[in-house]
């Protein structure tokens, strides 16, 4: 009776519901085709053409492989990514182990500190390293004055160091979840059989998290392989695929070779992603209804050692970004260390300064609001509806596809797809491009961000929706209640925490990204992350560092606001919140 009063049943509502649901599914598929599938297909087609649009087949790929200066970038990219992955996963495992296998106090603070690199553009990591390990860096001065050592910052060492800082939090998050899923019954059985701590670690702990370890390896490799920001700052003459794409497109206007490099950049990402998805399916089947969570017991020596380890990692991260903040406040590094806000005025520099900063905030807000609506609605239509199953499966595939597409590839794909007034089909037949008016506007920047970060938000929404019993939809359908009323009045309020998480993720990621938007921004719409790159190129390193710190502070404030609002929502809707 209560449901009948909340959702009065009328024939008109039943008719509208039956009409809107398939339309919504088709619209969701349509935007994924336009925003994801067709632009990526356009990149592949352009890789088979020369700069004049003539079909040349695999000639561009052969020319690339026969040019040693270019093909060496593949080897360099793989080397940097492998080294970064090993270092990040090893240290990340230790930190995640501290969070899940000890009674160390202040774990919440440790987790908050280790997430700081997620809020920073990777360009800032490279800039901070120049202030620490560059020719006039703080650590360089100490090493030279005492031991006469000059750190080899520019090249592989600098890229690996920057990427480790960037990927370390990702490894911690994945391994933290994997270690949290360890079954306490296995540890009890091992102890009852007389196994010691070291043997339990190698026979129970490591085998139990093997899928999480592999997932962390895949994610860190993909992130390091496709990152553009840090290699641009500290790469020097050490070429990798991401920087080569930028040089070919921006420096030489060779879009065909840029398309070839984009396809090559996608290859390892797609392969690692597919392997990771197969591994995750096996991991999910390991968690049964009889699962018992592991609760660590107190062990003074172990806890003290892990406390020192965790504190050391956190102090390093705080010191790293503290050095960047200090450098942005120093008048002339390292000659005049008077502190002030000179570099935060952004006078006499290109890139836009505060105009670019507020443009980035505006773009990020649009991306967060529009992206959250599109993402949650798309996940709802795929997860909760029972019609058009084949279309829903294809939509799901397109929804996770952006996770395999690097930001630079998205940017280049949008140039090919949106910047052409007409689409030609090679037979003299052409049609006007209805999406051409988006190019050079804020709209295409927002669209590129939504596509770039769509998969993570989609999987977050899908996970939240899977927690809801399908009886909600079954009961509403039997009573003739339109699906959109159930969505607005029941589903969204219950999923508020997930919705808020998706919105915050879009905002933070859009503020920090540079790879997707660096090909798409216009002189009328400068962006902060791109301005950092331009300032660094122009030698205004201190002002670039200052702008990077503004992004970090803004993202930390957004995450803090997310936490406060989430606590308020949980108190207000405690009965509806699933934990």
N, C-alpha and C positions, 0 to 999 in steps of 0.2 A: 504493500500500500504506500509506503514512503517513497519508493521509486516511482510509482505512478503519479504521486503528487509533485515530485521534483521534475519529472519528464512527462507531461501530459501527452497522450498519444493522439495524433491527428493524421489523416490520410495524406495531407500536403507535406508534412515533415517526412513521412516514409518515402514519398516520391522524390523529394529533394535529396534525401540521403542516398537513395539508390542511384541517382543521377550524378551526384558530386563525387562519390568514391572512385569510380573508374576514371572520371575526368581528372581527379587529383593524381591518381597513379600515372596516367599518361603525361600530365604536365611535369611530374617529378622526373619521369624518364626523359622527357624532352629537354629539360634544362641540363641534365647530365650529359646528354648527347651533344648539345651545343657547347656546354662549358668544358667538357672533358674529352669526349671521344673524337669529335671532328677536329679540334685543334691539334691533338696529338697525331691523328692521321695525316693532317696537313704537314706536320714536321717531317714525317716519314716520306711523304711524296716529294717535298722540297729537297730532301737528301738525295733523291734520284734525278734531280735536275741541276743544270748549271745556273749561274746568276742571271741568265737571260730567259729562264723558264723552259729551256729545251731539255727533253728527256735524254739522260746520259746513262741510266741504269746504275751499275755499281762502280762506275768510273771514279766518283768522288771518294768512295771508300778505299779503292785501290791506291789512289793518289795519296790519301792520308797515310795508309800503311807503308807506302814507299818513301815517305818524307820522315827521316829520322828525327828531326827537330820536333815534329808533331807527335809521331807514334810513341816516342819515349814518355809522353805524358800519361799514357795508360799504365805503364810500369810504375811511374812515380805515384800515380793516384792509388794503385793497389798497395804499394809499399807503405805509404803514409796511412792508409786506412787500416791495414793489418796491424801496424805498430800502435796506432791509436786504440784500436779495439782491444788488443791484449792488455795494454796498460790500464785502460778505463775499466775493463771487466775485472781485472785482478784487484785493483784498489776499490772498485765499487762493491765487489763481493765482501771484502773486509769491512767496509762501512755498513753494508746491509746486515752482515753477520752481527756487528755490534748492536744494531737496532733490534734484532730479533732473538739473539741468543745470549743476552746479558741483562743484568739489572742496573745498567748504567742510568744515573739520573739525568733529567733534562733531555730526553730523546726528542721531544717535540721541537726544542730549540735547535738541536743538531739537524733535524730534518729540514727546518726552515732555512738554515744557513746554507746547507748543501744544495738547495734549489735556486740560489741566487743566480748562477750562470744561465738558467733558463730565461731570466728576465733581461739579459744583456744581448745586444747585437754581437755576433761573432767578430765583427770589425773591431769592437772595443777590446776583445781579448787580445787581438794582435797589437793594438795601440798600447795597451797596458804592458805587454811584453817588451815593447820598445823602450818604455820608461824604466823597466827593470833590467833588461838584458841587452839593450841597444848599445851603440857606441858610447853614449853618455848616460847609460842607465845606472841606477842605484847599485844593483848587485854587480854589474860590470866594474864599477869603480872600486868596489871592495875586492873583487877577485884580482884586478890588475894591480892594485896597490900592495896586496899581500903576496900574491903568487904569480903575477904577470900573465893571467889567463884571460883570453878574450872569448866569451861564449859565442858559438856560431849561430846567431839568432836567425838570420835571413836564409831561408832554405828549408830543408826537410825538418830540421830540429825545431824551428819556430812554428812551422805548420803543425807538427805533431803535438807540441806543447799546448798550442791554442785549441786544437781539436780535443785533446784530453780534457781540458777544462770544460769544453762545450758538451762532450758526450758523457762525462762522469755522472751527472745527475740522472741521465736517462738509464744508465746501467744500475744505479742504486735503486731507482723506482722499480725496475723489472725484477731485480734480484730480491728486493725487499718483499714483493708479493710472492715470489717463488718460495722463499724461506718461510713466509708466514703460512703457507699451505702444507708444511711438513706435518705428518701425522705423528702425534705423541706416542701412539701405540708401538710404533717401530722402535722408538728410543727405549721404551720400557722393556720391550722384548730383548733388545741388544744388551741392556744393563743386566737383565736377569740371566743372560747367558755368559756374563762375566767380561764383556767387551769393555776396553778402556776408552777414554775420551778420543784419543787419536784414531783408534780403529773405528769407532762410531762415526767419526768425521768422514773417513774415507769409504766406509761401507754403507752408511745410512744417509748422512747429510748430502754429500756430493751426488750420489745416484738419485736422491730424492729431488734435487733441483736441476737435474741435467737439462730438462726442457727449458727451464728459465734461463739457465746459463747460455744455451744455444740461442734463445730469443734475444738475450742481451748482446751476444756476439753479432747477430744479424743486424739489430737496430743500430748499434754503434758503428758497424762497418758502413751501413747505408748513409748515416748522418755524416761521417767523416769523408766518405767518397764523394758526396754531392755538395758539400759546403763550399761556399764561394767567398764569404766575408774575410775570414782569417787568412787564407792563402793570398788574397789580394794585398793584404797589408804586409805580411812577413814572408811571402813566398819568394821574393827576389827573382832570381833567374831559374828557380826550380819550378818548372811548368807542370801543372796538373790539368786534368780535363776541364774542370769548372772554370779556371782562369783562361784556358785556351778558348772556350766558347765566347767569353767576354771579349777577348782580343780579336777574334775572328769577326764578331758581329759589330762591335763598337769601333775597334781600331782599324780593321781592314774592310769593313762593310761586305764581307764575304759570307752571305747568309746561307749559301749552300753548304759550305764547310761547317758553319755553325750548326746546321741541321744534322750533319753527319756526326759531329761530336755529341750533339744532344742524344741521338739514338744510342751511341756508344756509352754515354753516361747513364742512360736508363737501363742498359743490359744487366749489369751486376745488381742494380737495385731491384729489378723485377725478379731475378733469380733468387736473391736472398729473401725477398718478401714471400715468394711462393713456398720456399723451404720453411720459413718461419710459420706460415699459416698451417702447414701440415704438422709441424711440431706442436703447435698450440692445440690442435684437435686431439692429439694423443694426451697432452697434459690435462685437458678438461675431463677425460675419461678416468683419470686417476683419483679424482675427488668423489668419494662415495658418501652415502647418507650416514655411514658409521664413522665418518672422519672426526678425529679429536684434535683440537688445536694444541700446539706445543707451548708450554709455559716454562721459561727458563728458571732454573733455581739459582740461588745466590752462590757465587764462588768468588771470593775476594781477589785472588791473584788474576784470574781471567778477567773479571770486571774492571780491575785497575788498568790492565794492559789495553783492553778495548777502549776504556775511557781515554787513555793517552792517545791512542790511535785516532779515535773520532775527533778529539779536541785538536789534534795536530792538523787533520784535514780541514776542519772548520776554520782554524786560525790561518791556514794557508789561503783559503778562499776569501776570508775577510781581509787579509793582508793584501791579496792580489787586487781586489776591487777598491780597497782603501788606498792603495798606491795610485790607482787611476783617479780616484777622487782628489787626492793630494796634488797630483800632477795638473789637474784641471784648475786648481786654485792657486798654484805657484805662478808668480809673475813671469819669470824667464827661467825655464829649467835648463841647466842646474845652477845658473849663475846668480840669480836673484830669487830667493825662496820666500820672499814676502807673500803672505797669503791674502787673497782678495778674489773678487768676482769679475776680474778683467775679461777673462776668456768667455764668460757667460753673456757678454754683451753682443758678441758675434758681429762686431762692426768691421767693415773692410774685408769681408770674406764672401766668397760665393757659396751657393748652396741653399740660401734662404734663411738660415738662422731660426729665429722664433716663428717665422712664417711657415717654414718646413715642419717645425715641431708641432704646431697646432694643426697643420694639415694632416700630419700623421695621427694625431689624436682623433680628428674628425673621421679620417678613413678607418681607423680602428673601431670607433664607435659604430659606424655604419656596418662594418664587417661583422661586428659582434651581434648587433640587433638583427640584421637581415640574415646573416649566416645561421644564427641560432634558430630562427623561425623555419628557414628552409631545411636545416639539418634535422630538427626534431620532427617536423611534419613528414619529411621523406622517410625517416626511420619508422615513424608510426604507420605510414601507409604500407611499408614493406613488411613490418613485423606483425601488425594486428589485422590487416585485411586478408580475406580468403579468396578474393577474386583475381583473375588474370595472373595465375601463378607463374607462367613463363616470363611475362613482362616484369613481375616483381623479382624474379631471380636475376634477370639481366640488369635490372636497376641496382640490385645488391652488388653485383660484380662491378658496375661502373662507380658505385659509391665507395668501394675500397680501392679502386684503381688509382686515385690521386696520391695514395700513400707511396706509390712506386715512382711518381713523377717528380724529379727535382724542380726546385723553384725556377732555376734558369731555363729549364725546358718549357715550363708553363709560360714564362714571359716571352720566349721566342715563338712558341706555338701561337700565342695571341697576336703577335705581330703578323704572322703569316695569315691567320684566320680573320682577324678583325680589320687589318689595315689595308685590305684590298677592296676597292670600290665594286669590283665585279668578280664573280667566280666563272672562270673559263673551263670548259670541258674538253678542249683539244680538238673539237670538230667544228669550230666556228660558232658554237652555241655558247652563250653566256647569260647569266642573270645577275641582277643587282644584289649586292650584299646587304641584307636588311639590318645587319649588326654593325656596319661600318661607322655609324654615328657615335658608337660607344668609344671608339679609339681616341686617346688623348684626353679622356674625361676622368672624373673621379669614379664613375661607374665601372670602368674596366679595371681600375686598381682594386676596388672592392670585390669585384667578381674574381679576380686572380687570387686574392686572399681567401675567399670562401672556398674556391676549388683547391687551393694549396693545402688548407688545413681541414678540409671537409671530412676526410676519412676518420680522423681521431674523434671529432665530434660525433660523427655518425655511429661509430662503435660504442662511444659512451652512452648515447641515447638508446641504442639497441640493447645494451646491457641493462640499463634501467627499465626499459619496457619489458624485458624478459622476466623481470621480477613480478610483474603484475599478472594476476590470474586471468586467463582468457574468459572466465565466467563473467567478467564485467561486460565484455562485448557480446557474449552469448545471451545474457539476461536482457541487455538493452535491445538487442536485435529481436528477441522474442516479444518484447513490449512495444516494438516499433519506434524506439528512441533513435533519432539520427546520430550517426557516428560522431559528427562534429560537436554535438552537445556533450557526449561522453568524454570526448577529447578535452574540451574546455573546462568542464565542471569536475571531472574525476581524474583523468590521466595526467594532465599538466600539473594540478596541485600536488599530486602524490610524487611526481618526478621533479619538483622544484629544485632539489639539490643538484640533479644532473643537468637541468636546464641552466642553472647558474654557473656550473662548472664549464659547460660548453661556451657560454657567453664570455667568461673570463679568459678561457683558453684562446678564443678568437681574438680578443682585444690584445692580450699580452703578445701573442705570436705575430699579429699584424704590426704592432709597434716595433718589434725587434727585427722583422724580416727585411732582407735587402735583395735576395736573389731573384724573387719573382717580379718585383716592382722596378728593378733597375733598368729593364728594357722598356717599361711602359709609362713611367712618369713623364710629365711634360714640363717645360719651363714655367708654365702658368701654375702648375701644381707641384712645387718641390716637396720632397719628403725628407724626414729627419735621417733615416737610415742611409738614404742615398747621399744626403748632404755630408754625412760623416765620411763616406768614401771620397767625395769630391774635395772636401777640406784636407783630407790626408794626402791626396794627390797633389794639392796645391802647396803642401808644406805647412798648413795650419794645424799641426798635430794637436796642440793644446786645446784649440777650439773644437776640434773633432772629438777629443776626449770629453770635453765639457758637455757636448751635445749627447754623446753616448751615455754619460752619467744621468742626464735628464731623462732619458728613456728608461734606464734602470730604476730610478726613483719613482717614475710614473707607474711602471709595471709593479713594483713592490707595493705602492699605494693601492693599485687596483686589486692585487691579491689580498691585501689586508682588508679592503672593503668587502671583497668576496667572503672572507672568513667571518666578518661581523654580521653581514646579511644572512649568511648560512646559519649561524647560531640563532639569529632571530627567527628565521623560518622554521628551524627545528623545534624551537620552543613553542611557536605558534601552532605548528601542525604536527605535534609530537605523535598523535594517534595515527597519522597517515604516513609517517616516515618509515621506510623499510631500511633496516640496517643489516 
